[in-house]
Amino acid sequence: MTSPPSTLNLGIVAHVDAGKTSLTERLLFEAGAIDAPGSVDAGTTRTDSLELERRRGITIRAAVTSFALDDLVVNLLDTPGHPDFIAEVERSLGVLDAAVLVLSSVEGVQPQTVVIWRALQRIGVPTILFVNKVDRSGADVDGVLDQVRHRLTPYVVPLAHAHDAGTRDARVTAVPLTSDDVVVALAEGDDRVLDVWAAGRPVDDAAARAALRRGLRTGGLTPALCGSAITGAGLPLLRDALVTLLPRSAAPPGPRAATVFAVDRDARGRRAWVRVWSGALQVRDRVAFGAAEPARVTEVAVSTPAGLRPGVAGAGQIAVVRGPSARIGDAVGRPPARRVHRFTPASLQALVEPVDASRRTALYAGLAELADEDPLIDLRLDEVDGEAAVSLHGEVQKEVLAALLEERYGVAVRFLDTSTVCLERVVGVGTSADRIGAGGNPYLAGLGLRVEAAPVGHGVEFSPGVERGNLPPAFVAAAEEGVRGGLRQGPHGWEVTDCVVTMTASAYYPRQSRPHQKFDKSISTVAADFRHLAPVVLAAALQEARTRVCRPVDRFELDLPAPAYPAVAALLGRLGAALVETSTSGGYTRVVGHLPSQVVPDVASRLPDLTGGEGVLVTVLDHHAPVPGRPPRRRRHGPDPLDRTRWFRDVPR
């Protein structure tokens, strides 16, 4: 009985336009999975399935396809390269066994290259470099590898050499593992090779290959290959490296464990993409993804070289699953701990409205589905005011969202009022209480709340206080739901965080009915009474406690040629940056500091001119700082709980 083929879950990652989708097509073609490589420009690639991807020539959603290399089944994930979609990239990295980071031999190390490299290293994904486009005019493989040593890692092991680079006739040959260049590079990152080399003994092929495998697993060594995805030059060496160097999926014994890394829809509806780590997943299993209730699996389709096929998804495999409610990041069982980045919400937000007002309902439905597929959209709907707000990471994402709404749901939209997303923090302590039948309270519920500040990073904590035993659990849960909903819009209109809300009083009418009749909610308290009353009481308590509006501040790392530093430093100073660290090495200067999030796009747009295109800016939301001067207000969605007359009118019992 033959053993089943092993699996490699491989990511193809790169800065936009480095050629990763073309490389994916070439790998599929060389493996016999497709008859001819698709063209990004012609919109004929296999992994860019969205019409928008084909038209724009960019990857927007991570796509999975499979092919066979000898006894190895490769599940290939083609990921977006544009920085607006970095979240889609990082969601996929957490389920990979290894990755190929593609660089252009003409453009070299680009800003997104650095971002992706650091994510790969943080998560611990073994990575091979592939310097693409050696057939392009201006190709300089050695120059790109020098950039890699300065900006990514000094422990690069070149395994290929390009001949006639920059011409259509460019070809690639292997560098022997026993050559001096390879052995010296291995010795810099592997102590075993260093001991042999320092003792004057030869390092044979087997020892060199073993050192490469160890270095890949630990991140201490990075093999580098080169070639052309268009002509196929260098592809045999890359395929050999996939088979002989990269770690394959392990199948450890143990209970079922799986991770959801993508959610999308096809003609049959919603489906979740999962990576199975151990155990198996099959139809009729009852499983719980994340905190959801267990549900029965109605379909499992495994990614295979022949496409998605019904079957049992085993350890190491990728499959689509229907049935249970699952969101991106949800897990079944206990997947291995990986340092996957948890993205903070986008720092930009925009209102979106339909061009045709009669399509508003369709807009809401479309946005809700897209937000389900991408949690970072952070959709906020207000059907009373007829407004929808979405979080954004950049202008390209806005264009893509508009195109998806028009193509998939037939709704043409326009975006309004793009602004920086702030938050509010509680300053002091505030209390408020409403009694049944007093102050215009139309709800059959009484509620008292105390709001107080909590340390930064604490988040929102709700406590029933002494009312835990005095109130039915369903009413406590409803009050908490109302409180958390009310905190989405503080006194200035921004979401309130880092506070503790405690119930201080409660009252309700028990379940009852009129003589000889069934339950009558007009004389009995229901959960909705507490859910609707809580925001009113909370708003009054927040007014007394007071809140401070805080704006997002990014931590930035900026690498640039040393001569460009004075001009860039002047720009950073004008935009309110606070520099933390500055160092110079090898002709490059690294600047680390903090910058208000709203000016980051300005810095990014002006950096190429100031640095001759060599500046690399990496930012991540670091903290929120109080807004100097008069705080910005955000337009409130729905009725204001402080406007009791309107609230009690527009939020009926």
C-alpha positions in Angstrom: 0.0 0.0 0.0 1.5 3.3 -1.1 1.6 6.2 1.4 -0.4 9.4 0.5 1.6 12.2 -1.0 2.9 14.8 1.4 1.7 18.4 1.3 3.4 21.8 1.2 1.2 24.9 1.8 3.2 27.6 0.0 2.6 31.3 -0.2 3.7 33.5 -3.1 4.2 37.0 -1.7 5.7 40.2 -3.1 5.4 43.9 -3.6 2.8 44.8 -6.3 4.1 44.2 -9.8 7.1 42.1 -8.8 5.6 39.2 -10.8 4.2 36.9 -8.2 1.0 36.0 -10.1 3.0 35.4 -13.2 5.3 33.2 -11.2 2.2 31.3 -9.9 1.1 30.8 -13.5 4.5 29.5 -14.6 4.7 27.0 -11.7 1.2 25.7 -12.6 2.2 25.4 -16.3 5.5 23.7 -15.5 3.7 21.2 -13.3 1.2 20.4 -16.0 -1.8 21.9 -14.1 -2.6 24.3 -16.9 -2.1 24.2 -20.7 -0.4 27.6 -20.9 0.6 30.4 -18.5 -2.1 33.0 -18.0 -1.4 36.7 -18.5 -2.0 39.3 -15.9 -2.3 42.0 -18.6 -4.8 39.9 -20.6 -6.8 38.9 -17.4 -6.4 35.2 -18.1 -4.7 34.1 -14.8 -6.1 31.2 -12.9 -5.8 32.7 -9.4 -7.2 36.1 -10.2 -10.8 35.0 -10.3 -12.5 38.3 -9.5 -13.5 40.2 -12.6 -12.0 43.3 -10.9 -8.7 41.5 -10.5 -8.6 40.6 -14.1 -9.4 44.1 -15.3 -7.0 46.0 -13.0 -4.2 43.4 -13.2 -3.7 43.2 -9.4 -4.5 40.5 -6.8 -7.1 41.6 -4.3 -8.1 38.4 -2.5 -5.8 35.5 -1.6 -6.5 32.6 -3.9 -5.6 28.9 -3.5 -4.7 26.5 -6.3 -2.9 23.1 -6.2 -0.4 21.2 -8.3 1.8 18.1 -8.0 5.6 17.9 -7.9 6.7 14.3 -7.8 5.3 12.9 -4.5 4.5 16.5 -3.2 1.2 18.2 -3.5 1.7 22.0 -3.3 -1.2 24.1 -2.2 -0.3 27.5 -3.6 -1.6 30.7 -2.1 -1.3 33.8 -4.4 -1.6 36.9 -2.2 -2.2 40.6 -2.8 0.9 42.8 -3.3 -0.7 46.3 -2.9 -0.2 47.8 0.6 -3.9 48.5 1.0 -4.4 44.7 1.2 -1.6 43.8 3.6 -4.2 42.4 6.0 -5.2 39.8 3.4 -1.5 38.8 3.1 -1.0 38.4 6.8 -4.2 36.3 7.3 -2.8 33.9 4.8 0.8 33.8 6.2 -0.4 32.2 9.4 -1.5 28.9 7.6 1.6 28.5 5.5 4.4 25.9 5.7 6.7 28.1 3.6 6.8 31.1 1.3 8.5 32.4 -1.8 9.2 36.1 -1.6 9.4 37.5 -5.1 11.5 40.5 -5.9 12.0 42.3 -9.2 15.5 42.3 -10.5 14.8 45.8 -11.9 13.0 47.6 -9.0 14.7 45.6 -6.2 13.7 45.8 -2.6 10.5 47.9 -2.4 8.6 49.2 0.6 6.0 46.4 0.6 8.9 43.9 0.3 10.2 45.0 3.7 6.7 44.8 5.3 6.1 41.3 4.1 9.6 40.1 5.0 9.2 41.3 8.6 5.8 39.6 8.8 7.3 36.3 7.5 10.1 36.5 10.1 7.8 37.4 12.9 5.4 34.5 12.2 8.3 32.1 11.5 7.6 31.1 7.9 10.6 29.5 6.1 11.2 31.7 3.1 13.0 31.4 -0.3 13.8 34.5 -2.3 13.2 34.5 -6.0 14.6 37.5 -8.0 12.3 37.7 -11.0 12.4 39.5 -14.4 16.0 38.7 -15.2 15.0 39.1 -18.8 14.0 42.7 -18.4 16.2 45.6 -19.4 18.0 47.0 -16.4 18.0 43.7 -14.5 20.7 43.5 -11.8 20.5 40.4 -9.7 23.7 41.1 -7.7 22.5 44.6 -7.0 19.2 43.3 -5.7 20.9 40.8 -3.4 23.1 43.6 -2.0 19.9 45.5 -1.2 18.5 42.3 0.5 21.6 42.1 2.7 21.2 45.8 3.7 17.4 45.9 4.2 16.2 42.3 4.9 18.9 39.9 6.1 22.6 39.5 5.7 22.4 35.7 5.7 21.6 35.2 2.0 22.8 32.1 0.2 22.8 32.6 -3.6 22.0 29.3 -5.3 21.6 30.6 -8.9 23.5 32.8 -11.3 22.0 34.8 -14.2 23.7 35.0 -17.5 23.0 37.7 -20.1 20.7 39.4 -17.6 18.7 42.2 -19.0 18.1 40.5 -22.3 15.4 38.2 -23.7 18.0 35.4 -23.9 18.8 35.5 -20.1 19.4 32.1 -18.7 20.0 30.8 -15.2 22.4 28.1 -13.9 22.8 26.5 -10.5 25.6 27.5 -8.2 27.0 24.3 -6.7 26.4 23.8 -3.0 30.0 23.0 -2.5 31.3 26.2 -4.1 33.2 28.7 -2.0 30.5 31.4 -2.2 27.8 29.1 -1.0 30.0 27.5 1.8 31.1 30.9 3.1 27.4 32.1 3.1 26.4 29.0 4.9 29.2 29.3 7.5 27.9 32.8 8.4 24.6 31.4 9.6 25.3 27.8 10.6 27.8 26.9 13.3 28.2 23.3 12.1 29.3 24.4 8.6 31.5 27.1 10.2 33.3 24.5 12.3 34.0 22.3 9.3 35.1 25.2 7.1 37.3 26.8 9.8 39.1 23.4 10.3 39.9 23.4 6.6 37.8 20.3 5.8 35.6 20.2 2.7 31.8 20.8 3.1 30.1 18.1 0.9 26.7 18.5 -0.9 24.8 16.6 1.8 26.1 18.7 4.6 25.4 22.0 2.7 21.8 20.9 1.9 21.2 19.9 5.5 22.5 23.3 6.7 20.1 25.0 4.3 17.2 23.0 5.6 18.1 23.9 9.2 18.6 27.5 8.4 15.2 27.7 6.6 13.4 26.3 9.5 15.0 28.6 12.0 15.2 31.7 9.8 18.9 31.8 10.1 19.6 31.3 6.4 17.7 32.5 3.3 18.3 30.8 -0.1 18.1 33.1 -3.1 17.2 32.0 -6.6 16.6 34.0 -9.8 14.8 33.7 -13.1 12.0 34.9 -15.2 8.3 33.9 -14.7 7.6 34.9 -18.3 10.3 32.9 -20.1 10.6 30.1 -17.5 14.4 30.7 -16.9 15.4 29.5 -13.5 12.1 27.7 -12.8 13.6 24.2 -12.7 15.9 25.3 -9.9 12.9 26.8 -8.0 10.9 23.6 -8.3 13.8 21.6 -7.1 14.2 23.9 -4.1 10.4 23.5 -3.3 10.8 19.7 -3.2 14.2 19.3 -1.5 14.6 22.2 0.8 11.3 23.4 2.2 9.6 21.7 5.2 6.4 19.8 4.4 3.2 19.8 6.4 3.4 17.7 9.5 0.5 15.4 10.5 0.8 15.2 14.2 -1.6 12.9 16.1 -4.2 14.5 18.2 -7.7 15.9 18.1 -9.1 18.0 15.2 -7.6 21.5 14.8 -8.2 23.9 11.9 -8.0 27.6 11.2 -10.2 29.8 9.0 -8.0 32.1 6.9 -10.6 33.4 4.3 -14.3 33.7 3.7 -15.9 34.2 0.3 -18.9 33.4 -1.8 -19.6 31.5 -4.9 -22.7 30.7 -6.9 -23.8 28.4 -4.1 -23.3 30.9 -1.2 -21.0 31.5 1.6 -18.0 29.3 2.3 -15.0 29.3 4.6 -11.4 28.4 3.6 -9.6 26.4 6.4 -6.2 24.9 7.0 -6.4 21.6 8.9 -3.5 21.1 11.4 -4.4 17.8 12.9 -7.2 15.3 12.9 -9.8 15.4 10.1 -12.8 17.4 9.0 -15.7 15.8 7.1 -19.3 16.1 6.2 -21.8 15.6 9.1 -19.2 16.5 11.7 -20.5 18.8 14.4 -17.9 21.5 14.9 -17.7 24.9 16.6 -15.6 27.6 14.9 -14.4 30.2 17.5 -17.1 31.1 20.0 -20.0 30.0 17.8 -22.3 27.2 18.7 -21.5 23.7 17.3 -23.1 23.2 13.9 -23.1 20.3 11.4 -20.7 20.5 8.4 -22.7 20.2 5.2 -19.9 20.2 2.7 -16.1 19.7 2.6 -14.2 20.2 -0.6 -10.4 19.7 -0.5 -8.0 21.6 -2.7 -6.2 19.1 -5.1 -4.3 19.4 -8.3 -7.6 18.5 -10.0 -9.4 21.4 -8.3 -11.7 21.4 -5.3 -12.9 17.8 -4.7 -15.4 16.5 -2.1 -13.8 14.4 0.6 -12.2 14.3 4.0 -9.8 17.2 4.8 -6.8 15.7 6.7 -3.9 17.3 8.5 -1.9 19.6 6.3 -4.7 20.1 3.7 -6.6 23.2 2.7 -10.4 22.9 2.1 -13.6 24.9 1.8 -16.3 24.2 4.3 -20.0 25.0 4.4 -22.4 24.8 7.2 -21.0 26.1 10.5 -20.8 29.9 11.0 -17.2 30.8 10.7 -15.3 34.1 10.5 -11.7 34.8 9.5 -9.4 33.9 12.3 -11.8 31.4 13.9 -10.4 28.1 14.9 -11.5 24.6 15.7 -9.6 22.9 18.5 -6.1 24.2 19.3 -4.1 25.1 16.3 -0.3 25.6 16.8 0.6 29.0 18.3 1.9 31.3 15.6 2.7 35.0 16.0 0.1 36.1 13.5 -0.4 39.9 13.6 -3.7 41.0 14.9 -4.6 44.0 12.9 -5.9 47.1 14.5 -8.8 48.9 12.8 -8.0 51.1 9.8 -7.3 54.7 10.7 -9.4 56.1 7.8 -13.2 56.0 7.6 -15.6 57.1 4.9 -19.3 57.5 4.4 -20.6 55.6 1.4 -24.0 56.2 -0.3 -25.7 54.8 -3.5 -25.7 57.0 -6.6 -29.3 55.9 -7.0 -31.1 56.4 -3.6 -33.5 53.6 -4.4 -30.6 51.1 -4.2 -29.9 51.8 -0.5 -31.2 48.5 0.7 -29.1 46.6 -1.9 -26.1 48.7 -0.7 -26.6 47.7 2.9 -26.9 44.0 1.9 -23.8 44.2 -0.2 -21.7 46.0 2.4 -22.8 43.5 5.0 -21.6 40.6 2.9 -18.3 42.2 2.1 -17.7 43.1 5.8 -18.4 39.4 6.6 -15.6 38.4 4.2 -13.2 41.1 5.5 -13.7 42.0 9.2 -11.4 45.0 8.8 -14.0 46.9 6.8 -15.7 47.5 10.2 -19.1 48.4 8.7 -21.4 50.7 10.6 -25.0 50.9 9.3 -27.6 53.5 10.4 -30.9 52.8 8.7 -32.5 55.7 10.5 -30.3 58.3 9.0 -29.7 56.2 5.9 -25.9 56.2 6.2 -23.2 53.6 6.0 -19.6 54.1 7.1 -16.6 51.8 6.3 -13.1 51.6 7.5 -10.4 52.0 4.9 -6.6 51.4 4.5 -6.1 53.5 1.4 -7.5 55.0 -1.8 -7.0 51.7 -3.8 -9.1 49.8 -1.3 -11.9 52.4 -1.7 -11.8 52.0 -5.5 -11.9 48.2 -5.1 -14.8 48.3 -2.7 -16.8 50.5 -5.1 -16.1 48.2 -8.0 -17.1 45.1 -6.0 -20.4 46.7 -5.0 -21.2 47.6 -8.6 -20.1 44.3 -10.2 -21.4 41.9 -7.6 -24.5 43.7 -6.3 -25.3 46.2 -9.1 -25.0 49.3 -6.8 -23.0 52.3 -8.0 -21.7 54.2 -5.0 -19.8 57.4 -4.0 -17.7 58.0 -1.0 -18.1 61.1 1.2 -16.3 62.6 4.2 -13.1 60.5 4.4 -11.7 61.2 7.9 -9.2 59.9 10.5 -10.8 57.5 13.0 -10.3 58.8 16.6 -11.5 57.3 19.8 -12.6 58.6 23.2 -11.2 57.7 26.6 -13.1 58.3 29.9 -11.5 61.0 32.1 -13.2 60.6 35.4 -16.2 58.9 37.1 -19.8 59.4 36.2 -23.1 57.9 37.4 -26.7 58.0 36.2 -29.9 56.1 36.9 -33.4 55.9 35.4 -36.4 54.6 37.3 -39.5 52.9 35.8 -42.2 55.5 35.0 -40.0 58.5 35.9 -38.4 61.2 33.7 -40.3 60.1 30.6 -38.9 56.6 30.7 -41.2 54.5 28.5 -39.4 51.2 29.2 -40.5 48.7 31.9 -37.0 48.7 33.3 -35.0 50.6 35.8 -31.2 50.9 35.5 -28.3 52.6 37.2 -24.7 52.7 35.8 -21.3 54.0 36.9 -18.7 54.7 34.3 -15.0 55.1 35.3 -11.7 55.3 33.5 -9.5 52.3 33.1 -5.8 52.0 32.1 -4.9 52.5 28.5 -5.2 49.1 26.7 -7.7 47.8 29.2 -10.6 47.9 26.8 -14.3 47.9 27.9 -15.2 46.0 31.0 -18.8 45.5 32.0 -19.7 44.4 35.5 -23.2 43.5 36.8 -22.0 44.7 40.3 -24.3 43.8 43.1 -27.2 43.5 40.6 -25.9 40.1 39.4 -28.2 38.2 41.8 -31.1 40.7 41.7 -31.7 40.6 37.9 -32.5 37.6 35.6 -29.4 36.7 33.5 -31.1 37.5 30.3 -31.8 41.1 31.5 -28.1 41.5 32.6 -27.0 40.3 29.2 -29.4 42.7 27.5 -28.1 45.6 29.6 -24.5 44.8 28.7 -25.5 44.6 25.0 -27.0 48.1 25.3 -24.0 49.5 27.1 -21.5 48.1 24.5 -23.7 49.5 21.7 -23.9 52.9 23.4 -20.1 53.0 23.7 -19.7 52.9 19.9 -20.6 56.6 20.0 -19.4 58.8 22.9 -20.2 62.4 23.6 -18.0 63.5 20.6 -19.3 60.8 18.3 -16.3 58.5 18.5 -16.1 55.0 20.0 -15.3 55.0 23.7 -12.8 52.5 25.1 -10.6 51.8 28.2 -13.4 52.1 30.8 -15.3 50.1 33.4 -19.1 50.2 33.4 -20.8 48.8 36.5 -24.5 48.3 37.2 -25.5 50.1 40.4 -29.3 49.6 40.4 -32.0 47.7 38.5 -35.8 47.2 38.5 -38.2 45.2 36.4 -41.8 44.0 36.2 -41.9 40.2 36.4 -43.5 38.1 33.7 -47.3 38.4 34.0 -50.6 38.4 32.1 -54.1 39.7 32.5 -56.8 37.4 33.8 -57.4 34.4 31.5 -55.0 35.7 28.9 -51.5 34.8 27.6 -48.3 36.6 28.5 -48.6 40.4 28.0 -45.4 42.2 27.4 -47.2 45.6 27.8 -47.2 44.9 31.6 -44.0 42.7 31.7 -40.4 43.6 31.4 -38.6 42.1 28.4 -34.9 42.1 27.5 -35.4 44.8 24.9 -36.4 47.2 27.7 -32.9 47.0 29.3 -31.2 46.9 25.9 -32.8 50.2 24.8 -32.6 51.9 28.2 -28.9 51.2 28.8 -27.6 53.7 26.1 -29.7 56.5 27.6 -28.4 55.9 31.1 -24.8 55.4 29.8 -24.9 58.7 27.8 -25.8 60.6 30.9 -23.0 58.9 32.9 -20.5 59.7 30.2 -21.5 63.3 30.2 -20.7 63.5 33.9 -17.4 61.5 33.6 -16.3 63.4 30.5 -14.2 61.9 27.7 -11.0 62.9 25.9 -10.8 62.5 22.1 -7.6 60.7 21.1 -6.2 60.5 17.6 -4.2 57.5 16.2 -0.4 57.7 16.1 1.7 55.3 14.0 5.2 54.0 14.9 7.3 54.3 11.8 10.6 52.8 10.6 12.1 54.7 7.7 15.2 53.5 5.8 16.6 56.0 3.3 19.9 56.9 1.6 22.0 59.0 4.1 22.2 62.1 1.9 18.4 62.3 1.8 18.1 62.5 5.6 18.1 66.3 6.1 15.3 66.9 3.7 13.2 64.0 5.1 13.9 65.0 8.7 12.6 68.6 7.8 9.4 67.1 6.4 8.9 64.9 9.4 9.4 67.8 11.7 6.8 69.9 9.9 4.2 67.1 10.1 4.6 66.6 13.9 6.8 63.5 14.0 8.6 62.6 17.2 12.0 60.9 16.5 13.0 58.0 18.8 16.1 56.6 17.2 18.4 57.5 14.2 21.3 55.3 13.0 23.4 55.1 9.9 25.1 52.1 8.4 26.3 51.2 4.9 25.2 54.5 3.4 21.7 54.2 4.7 20.0 55.9 7.6 17.3 54.4 9.7 14.8 56.6 11.5 12.4 55.3 14.0 9.7 57.5 15.6 6.0 58.3 15.9 3.8 60.2 13.5 0.1 61.1 13.5 -1.7 58.6 11.3 -3.4 61.2 9.2 -0.2 62.5 7.8 1.3 59.1 6.9 -0.1 59.2 3.4 1.5 62.6 2.9 4.9 61.3 3.9 4.5 58.2 1.8 3.6 60.2 -1.3 6.5 62.6 -1.0 9.1 60.1 0.0 10.0 58.8 -3.5 11.0 62.3 -4.7 13.0 63.1 -1.6 14.9 59.7 -1.6 15.3 59.0 -5.3 12.8 56.1 -4.9 14.9 54.3 -2.4 13.1 55.3 0.8 11.3 52.4 2.6 8.6 53.4 5.0 7.0 50.9 7.3 4.2 52.0 9.7 2.0 50.3 12.3 -0.6 51.8 14.6 1.1 52.3 17.9 -1.2 54.2 20.2 -3.8 56.9 20.5 -2.8 60.3 21.9 -5.0 63.2 23.0 -5.9 65.6 20.3 -4.4 69.0 20.9 -6.8 72.0 20.9 -10.5 71.6 20.1 -11.3 67.9 19.6 -12.9 66.9 16.3 -16.5 65.8 16.4 -18.0 62.9 14.5 -21.4 63.0 13.0 -23.6 60.8 15.2 -25.5 57.9 13.6 -29.0 57.5 14.8 -30.7 59.3 17.6 -28.7 60.8 20.4 -29.5 59.1 23.8 -29.1 62.5 25.5 -32.0 63.7 23.3 -34.5 61.7 25.4 -37.5 63.0 23.5 -36.2 61.8 20.1 -34.6 58.6 21.5 -37.8 57.5 23.2 -39.7 58.3 20.0 -37.3 56.7 17.5 -36.3 53.7 19.6 -39.7 52.1 20.5 -40.3 49.6 23.1 
